[in-house]
């Protein structure tokens, strides 16, 4: 356990982070992610307000749809990355735990009269059920409600008798769902998921933060404070696809300027073959041993069996196949730029 954003969070359970990673890839991982924040945006003008606030197109979303979006500052830096759900009552926005207060203050400072920005985090619990057998497990507890949902949609359903908003979304690269439900029901639903998996003969296990990090890393998903952040823009972080330049949004003009001039650095994934574990802060070295960038995340990736790092490097060195090195404990270790993601997410297959 370790403190994180005001919570005591499980880094790993007794089986260890590598096994937790692998059980999610082969069957079902259960994630207690109540530290995530939930914000409800409603009222007259809420659609236009949210559209101008986030980078993605949301105004065209139909009830039940879910979409990834970025919350940017005026300089184009990433305040947070979000998942936006369109509900009958308005908008449901999921924010990162460490950014909850910052996001709320930013939203409220820009909300026009009539638009409500309500923090629903404390009375909402969140569990993610992820893996190739996750939908089968959830269907057994919901009368088949989850498999009837398309990916990146949501609906209300009773899961084991607990009324929940079920989002066909996740942060692992696997299929599955994220459940939002009343906080008081958390122990009941957690135990139900474990007991039902045992009854069905479906392997399922709890997964901590360490394996959650390696799962998202392999699947090419960003972690705020690493691949994205207030001083990192979506163009250099390879998230231009999450920005709809045909509409107005906060930070758009700054991003257009970056695109016109060309970014000074780009995110690259490095396969580190020279030994050692690459970590955040390790220098990336060019052909002459000169510093050309810095790692923002690095680890062992259990599915692909590689030591890998994400790093911002000079744009001319970000092409797949480029030979570089990572300085690990002051020793250069051979590394090669490889195509992201290392593991193709289920929704892209």
C-alpha positions as CSV (number, residue, x, y, z in Angstrom):
1,X,0.0,0.0,0.0
2,X,1.1,3.6,-0.6
3,X,-0.5,7.0,-0.3
4,X,-1.8,8.5,-3.5
5,X,-4.0,11.6,-4.0
6,X,-5.3,11.3,-0.5
7,X,-6.0,7.6,-0.6
8,X,-4.1,4.5,0.6
9,X,-3.7,2.6,-2.7
10,X,-2.7,-1.0,-3.4
11,X,0.6,-1.1,-5.3
12,X,0.3,-4.8,-5.6
13,X,-1.4,-7.8,-4.0
14,X,0.3,-11.0,-2.8
15,X,0.7,-12.6,-6.2
16,X,2.8,-9.6,-7.4
17,X,2.5,-7.1,-10.1
18,X,3.7,-9.3,-13.0
19,X,1.2,-12.0,-12.3
20,X,-1.6,-9.4,-11.9
21,X,-0.7,-7.9,-15.3
22,X,-0.8,-11.4,-16.9
23,X,-4.1,-12.5,-15.3
24,X,-5.7,-9.3,-16.8
25,X,-4.3,-10.2,-20.2
26,X,-5.5,-13.8,-20.1
27,X,-8.7,-13.7,-18.1
28,X,-10.0,-10.9,-15.7
29,X,-8.4,-8.2,-13.6
30,X,-10.4,-6.3,-10.9
31,X,-9.4,-2.7,-10.3
32,X,-10.5,-0.7,-7.2
33,X,-10.2,2.7,-8.8
34,X,-12.4,4.8,-6.5
35,X,-9.6,7.4,-6.3
36,X,-10.7,8.6,-9.8
37,X,-13.0,11.6,-9.7
38,X,-16.4,12.1,-11.3
39,X,-17.9,15.4,-12.3
40,X,-21.5,16.0,-13.5
41,X,-22.1,18.9,-15.8
42,X,-25.7,19.9,-16.5
43,X,-28.0,22.8,-17.1
44,X,-28.9,25.1,-20.0
45,X,-25.8,25.6,-22.2
46,X,-23.9,22.6,-20.7
47,X,-23.3,21.1,-24.2
48,X,-21.7,24.2,-25.6
49,X,-19.7,24.9,-22.5
50,X,-18.2,21.4,-22.5
51,X,-17.5,21.5,-26.2
52,X,-15.5,24.7,-25.8
53,X,-13.7,23.3,-22.8
54,X,-12.3,20.0,-24.1
55,X,-10.3,19.2,-27.2
56,X,-12.4,16.4,-28.7
57,X,-15.7,16.8,-30.5
58,X,-18.5,16.1,-28.0
59,X,-21.4,18.1,-29.3
60,X,-22.3,15.3,-31.7
61,X,-22.4,12.6,-29.0
62,X,-25.6,10.7,-28.5
63,X,-27.0,9.6,-25.2
64,X,-25.0,6.6,-24.0
65,X,-21.8,7.4,-25.9
66,X,-18.4,7.8,-24.3
67,X,-15.3,9.6,-25.7
68,X,-11.7,10.4,-24.7
69,X,-10.9,14.1,-24.4
70,X,-8.1,16.4,-23.2
71,X,-8.6,19.4,-20.9
72,X,-6.0,22.0,-22.0
73,X,-4.7,25.3,-20.6
74,X,-4.3,28.4,-22.7
75,X,-0.8,27.4,-23.7
76,X,-1.9,24.0,-25.0
77,X,-0.6,22.0,-22.1
78,X,-2.6,19.1,-20.8
79,X,-4.3,19.9,-17.5
80,X,-5.8,16.4,-17.5
81,X,-7.1,13.7,-19.8
82,X,-10.7,12.7,-19.4
83,X,-13.4,10.3,-20.3
84,X,-16.7,12.0,-21.2
85,X,-20.1,10.2,-21.1
86,X,-23.3,11.6,-22.6
87,X,-26.2,10.9,-20.2
88,X,-29.9,11.8,-20.4
89,X,-29.3,14.2,-17.5
90,X,-26.2,15.9,-19.0
91,X,-22.6,15.0,-18.9
92,X,-20.5,12.6,-16.8
93,X,-16.8,13.4,-16.8
94,X,-14.2,11.1,-15.3
95,X,-11.0,12.9,-14.1
96,X,-7.7,11.7,-12.6
97,X,-7.5,11.6,-8.8
98,X,-4.5,13.9,-8.5
99,X,-6.1,16.5,-10.7
100,X,-9.6,16.5,-9.3
101,X,-9.5,19.8,-7.5
102,X,-7.6,21.5,-10.3
103,X,-10.0,20.3,-12.9
104,X,-13.0,21.4,-10.8
105,X,-11.6,24.8,-10.3
106,X,-10.8,25.2,-14.0
107,X,-14.3,24.1,-15.1
108,X,-16.1,26.2,-12.5
109,X,-14.1,29.3,-13.4
110,X,-15.3,29.1,-17.0
111,X,-18.8,27.8,-16.5
112,X,-21.5,30.4,-17.6
113,X,-24.6,31.1,-15.5
114,X,-27.0,28.2,-15.5
115,X,-24.4,25.5,-16.0
116,X,-23.8,23.3,-13.0
117,X,-20.5,21.7,-12.3
118,X,-21.0,19.1,-9.5
119,X,-18.4,16.9,-7.9
120,X,-19.9,13.5,-7.5
121,X,-16.7,11.7,-6.5
122,X,-17.3,11.1,-2.8
123,X,-20.6,9.4,-3.2
124,X,-19.6,7.5,-6.4
125,X,-17.5,4.3,-6.3
126,X,-15.6,3.0,-9.3
127,X,-14.5,-0.5,-10.1
128,X,-13.0,-1.6,-13.4
129,X,-13.4,-5.2,-14.7
130,X,-11.0,-5.8,-17.5
131,X,-9.8,-8.7,-19.5
132,X,-10.9,-11.1,-22.3
133,X,-13.4,-12.8,-20.0
134,X,-14.6,-9.7,-18.2
135,X,-17.8,-9.3,-20.2
136,X,-18.8,-12.9,-19.6
137,X,-18.3,-12.3,-15.9
138,X,-20.3,-9.1,-15.9
139,X,-23.0,-10.6,-18.1
140,X,-23.6,-13.3,-15.5
141,X,-24.3,-10.7,-12.9
142,X,-26.3,-8.3,-15.1
143,X,-28.5,-10.6,-17.2
144,X,-26.4,-10.0,-20.3
145,X,-26.6,-6.2,-20.1
146,X,-22.9,-5.6,-20.7
147,X,-22.4,-7.6,-23.9
148,X,-25.3,-5.7,-25.4
149,X,-23.3,-2.5,-25.1
150,X,-20.9,-1.5,-27.9
151,X,-17.4,-0.4,-26.9
152,X,-17.2,3.3,-25.9
153,X,-20.9,3.4,-24.9
154,X,-22.6,3.3,-21.5
155,X,-25.9,2.4,-19.9
156,X,-27.6,1.9,-16.6
157,X,-27.8,-1.7,-15.4
158,X,-28.2,-3.8,-12.3
159,X,-24.9,-5.7,-11.6
160,X,-25.4,-8.2,-8.9
161,X,-28.4,-6.2,-7.8
162,X,-26.4,-3.0,-7.5
163,X,-27.6,-0.2,-9.8
164,X,-24.7,1.1,-11.8
165,X,-23.7,3.2,-14.7
166,X,-21.7,0.7,-16.9
167,X,-19.2,2.2,-19.3
168,X,-17.7,-0.1,-21.9
169,X,-14.3,1.6,-21.4
170,X,-11.0,0.9,-19.7
171,X,-7.3,1.7,-19.3
172,X,-5.7,-1.7,-19.9
173,X,-5.9,-2.4,-23.6
174,X,-8.4,-5.2,-22.8
175,X,-12.1,-5.5,-23.2
176,X,-14.3,-5.0,-20.2
177,X,-16.2,-2.2,-18.4
178,X,-15.9,0.5,-15.7
179,X,-18.7,0.5,-13.1
180,X,-20.0,3.7,-11.3
181,X,-22.3,3.0,-8.4
182,X,-23.1,4.2,-4.8
183,X,-20.1,4.1,-2.5
184,X,-22.0,2.1,0.2
185,X,-22.3,-0.8,-2.2
186,X,-18.6,-1.2,-2.9
187,X,-17.8,-4.1,-0.6
188,X,-20.9,-6.0,-1.8
189,X,-20.1,-5.7,-5.4
190,X,-16.4,-6.4,-5.0
191,X,-17.1,-9.6,-3.2
192,X,-19.8,-10.6,-5.7
193,X,-17.4,-10.2,-8.6
194,X,-14.9,-12.5,-6.9
195,X,-17.4,-15.1,-5.8
196,X,-19.2,-15.1,-9.2
197,X,-15.9,-15.6,-11.0
198,X,-15.2,-18.6,-8.8
199,X,-18.6,-20.1,-9.4
200,X,-18.2,-19.7,-13.2
201,X,-14.6,-21.1,-13.2
202,X,-13.4,-17.7,-14.6
203,X,-9.9,-16.8,-13.3
204,X,-10.1,-13.3,-11.7
205,X,-7.9,-11.4,-9.3
206,X,-7.4,-7.9,-7.9
207,X,-4.9,-5.7,-9.7
208,X,-2.9,-2.9,-8.1
209,X,-1.4,0.3,-9.4
210,X,1.9,-1.2,-10.5
211,X,0.3,-3.6,-13.0
212,X,-2.2,-1.0,-14.0
213,X,0.7,1.1,-15.1
214,X,2.4,-1.7,-17.1
215,X,-0.9,-2.6,-18.7
216,X,-1.6,1.0,-19.9
217,X,2.0,1.5,-20.9
218,X,2.0,-1.6,-23.3
219,X,-1.3,-0.4,-24.8
220,X,0.1,3.1,-25.5
221,X,-2.2,4.9,-23.1
222,X,-0.8,8.0,-21.3
223,X,-0.3,8.7,-17.6
224,X,-0.7,12.3,-16.5
225,X,2.5,13.7,-15.2
226,X,4.5,11.4,-17.6
227,X,3.5,11.3,-21.2
228,X,1.1,14.2,-20.8
229,X,1.0,17.2,-18.4
230,X,0.6,21.0,-18.1
231,X,4.0,21.6,-19.8
232,X,3.4,18.9,-22.5
233,X,1.2,19.6,-25.5
234,X,-0.8,17.0,-27.4
235,X,1.1,17.4,-30.7
236,X,4.5,16.5,-29.2
237,X,2.8,13.7,-27.1
238,X,1.2,12.2,-30.3
239,X,-2.3,13.0,-29.2
240,X,-3.2,15.4,-32.0
241,X,-5.9,12.8,-32.9
242,X,-7.8,13.8,-29.7
243,X,-8.0,17.4,-30.8
244,X,-10.8,18.5,-33.2
245,X,-9.4,21.7,-34.9
246,X,-12.8,22.3,-36.7
247,X,-14.2,23.6,-33.4
248,X,-13.1,26.1,-30.8
249,X,-11.6,24.9,-27.6
250,X,-9.2,26.2,-24.9
251,X,-5.6,25.9,-26.1
252,X,-6.5,25.6,-29.8
253,X,-4.5,28.6,-30.9
254,X,-1.4,27.6,-29.1
255,X,-1.6,24.1,-30.7
256,X,-2.0,25.6,-34.1
257,X,1.2,27.6,-33.5
258,X,3.0,24.4,-32.5
259,X,1.8,22.6,-35.5
260,X,2.8,25.4,-37.8
261,X,6.3,25.7,-36.4
262,X,6.8,22.0,-35.7
263,X,7.3,20.5,-32.2
264,X,10.7,20.8,-30.6
265,X,10.4,17.2,-29.3
266,X,8.3,14.1,-29.9
267,X,7.3,11.1,-27.7
268,X,9.0,7.9,-28.7
269,X,8.9,4.4,-27.3
270,X,12.3,2.8,-26.8
271,X,13.1,-1.0,-26.7
272,X,16.0,-1.0,-24.2
273,X,18.1,-4.1,-25.0
274,X,21.4,-3.1,-23.4
275,X,20.5,-4.2,-19.9
276,X,19.1,-2.4,-16.9
277,X,15.6,-1.0,-16.1
278,X,14.9,2.4,-17.7
279,X,13.2,4.8,-15.4
280,X,11.7,8.3,-15.5
281,X,14.4,10.9,-15.6
282,X,17.0,8.7,-17.4
283,X,18.8,10.7,-20.1
284,X,18.4,9.5,-23.7
285,X,21.6,9.6,-25.7
286,X,22.2,10.1,-29.4
287,X,24.7,8.6,-31.8
288,X,27.6,10.6,-30.4
289,X,26.6,10.1,-26.8
290,X,25.0,13.5,-26.6
291,X,21.8,14.0,-24.6
292,X,18.9,14.1,-27.0
293,X,15.9,13.7,-24.6
294,X,14.7,12.2,-21.4
295,X,12.6,9.2,-20.3
296,X,9.2,10.0,-18.8
297,X,8.3,6.4,-18.0
298,X,10.0,3.1,-18.1
299,X,9.5,-0.5,-16.9
300,X,9.5,-4.2,-17.7
301,X,6.5,-5.1,-19.9
302,X,5.3,-8.6,-19.1
303,X,3.2,-9.3,-22.1
304,X,5.8,-8.4,-24.7
305,X,8.7,-9.4,-22.5
306,X,10.7,-6.2,-23.0
307,X,12.3,-3.5,-21.0
308,X,10.9,-0.3,-22.5
309,X,10.7,3.4,-22.0
310,X,8.7,6.3,-23.2
311,X,10.8,9.4,-23.8
312,X,10.6,12.8,-25.4
313,X,13.5,13.1,-27.9
314,X,14.5,15.4,-30.8
315,X,11.9,15.0,-33.6
316,X,14.5,13.8,-36.1
317,X,15.3,10.8,-33.8
318,X,11.7,9.7,-33.0
319,X,11.4,7.5,-36.1
320,X,11.0,3.7,-35.6
321,X,14.3,1.9,-36.1
322,X,16.5,4.8,-34.8
323,X,19.4,3.5,-32.6
324,X,19.8,5.4,-29.4
325,X,20.9,4.7,-25.8
326,X,19.5,5.2,-22.3
327,X,21.8,6.3,-19.5
328,X,21.0,3.8,-16.6
329,X,23.1,4.4,-13.5
330,X,25.5,6.5,-15.6
331,X,26.0,3.7,-18.2
332,X,24.7,3.9,-21.7
333,X,22.4,1.0,-22.6
334,X,21.5,0.3,-26.2
335,X,17.9,1.2,-27.2
336,X,15.9,1.3,-30.4
337,X,12.9,3.4,-31.2
338,X,9.9,1.1,-31.9
339,X,6.4,1.6,-33.1
340,X,3.8,2.4,-30.4
341,X,1.8,0.7,-28.9
342,X,3.7,-2.4,-27.9
343,X,0.4,-4.2,-27.4
344,X,-2.5,-3.6,-29.7
345,X,-5.6,-2.8,-27.6
346,X,-8.6,-5.0,-28.0
347,X,-10.8,-2.2,-29.5
348,X,-8.3,-1.8,-32.4
349,X,-8.1,-5.4,-33.4
